[in-house]
Amino acid sequence: MRKTVLAVLVAAVVASLTPAGVSLATTPDTLNWGKCPADVPGAGLECATLDVPLDYRDPDGQTIEIAVSRLSSTNPEQRRGVLLTNTGGPGGVGLNFPATLRDNGLPQSVLDSYDVIGMDPRGVGHSTPVTCDLPAEYWTNIPEFALNADDVAKRAATVKNAAERCGSSASAPVLPHITTANTARDMDRVREALGESKVSYFGISYGTYLGSVYTTLFPHRSDRIMLDSATGPGGWDAAFSRMFGRGLEDRLPDFAEFAAAHPEYGLGETPEQVRAKYFDLAARLDAKPSPEGFDGKLFRHITFAELYYDRRMPVLAELWRALDTGNPVPTPPSGAAEQAPGAAEQPADNYLASQLHVICNDSDWPEAVATYQRNVAIDRIRHPMFGAAGANITPCAFWPSEPTEPQVEITDRGPSNVLILQNLRDPATPLVGAQELRKAFGDRARMVTADQGGHLAYLYLDNQCANDIVTNFLVTGQRPRHDFACGQA
């Protein structure tokens, strides 16, 4: 069993003071719109706050504050309703996301059809933020590549410390209640406060799981549900983490073709030679890190992260060349490289802490170090490029609370109103996860695949076929009759 320190903390804190951002007020029926906080960029945005239950099992008890934004439709004749959005993560801020979507080219027909709604999910940004006071060496929630069983045991000490910090931080009293299901319930409180009988939704990356949970819990309050780059029906659980190994295997061929087509990088004349260079560099750096401290683990991690987006391929190729030739390399990143593009500035600790809260609270992770050692040994063979990272141990193995409720099961019960968009070669949310989500939704969903690589599709890659299908769905509700495959852009 996990530690029960939180029960003591909650009793002590609630008896003496209310944590920052927590009040005992009842949930208001409406949102009072005004200026957004100074650190939320985006012309035309309005912001408001809403009090929601900390624990929905006690709806009249303690509340926390949720921050909401709105980019209003300026065309009342075409306005259909509201489009809730989420930037993924989990843990990403969302107040500025409506303006980011507009600035990234969200078609005017969509902007006319909806008031686009952003939200900092509970625990994030301006919504009663959580903290873990994480140590400097804990800079990302993508697990570290493990070279062997001893590496897993050593990593266990680091992640155990991270979990203990979360359990003893100033925000520990709210820790058990930062979950995807509760965020979905918060979204429905926002719907109610907006005076809408139904809401549409657009979520990217982890936001696909949030949208899946929302439309499962509230199927008849869901209008049009658009999910871009799907995690799968279990969200970010232990099985999803192990998909990162599959993701890099799917994606590296795109980089290998790029590097082989640019002989100036000297990484190989064929894609096969570039792939071999990956293993060569990793082994050399395992044995002897670069003068800047770039070891094999960091090399693998940065390769994985830089392959999220095609535009980063020249940067990655330059890094490989520098490491291969012994030339100086850039300083390794100090923050979470996996934050959503276009997101507002956000303290790294809040991003990582809120992400840990969600992924560790949503599902019951294995607790035995030996389990992770066994999985690492299996995935090192199954996915040799990055499998020993995705299978490695995380703070969830030592999380100081048990899940407060069973994980939401995504099913085919509800209206047929879900559209899934998925790149074929996505390192972060691999195709196999989207296929599993499509199967779980059954006839509720249609899936559109795009023959391209990288993370995120709609508006982020110039695939007219995929973009047109999504825009048409958001504006008219029409989807392909059957799952559909878009070719290369």
Beta strands, then each sheet from edge to edge (+ up, - down):
strand 1: 22-23
strand 2: 46-53
strand 3: 63-71
strand 4: 81-86
strand 5: 114-120
strand 6: 199-204
strand 7: 222-228
strand 8: 418-425
strand 9: 445-453
strand 10: 484-486
sheet 1: 1+ 3- 2+
sheet 2: 1+ 3- 5+ 4+ 6+ 7+ 8+ 9+ 10+
end
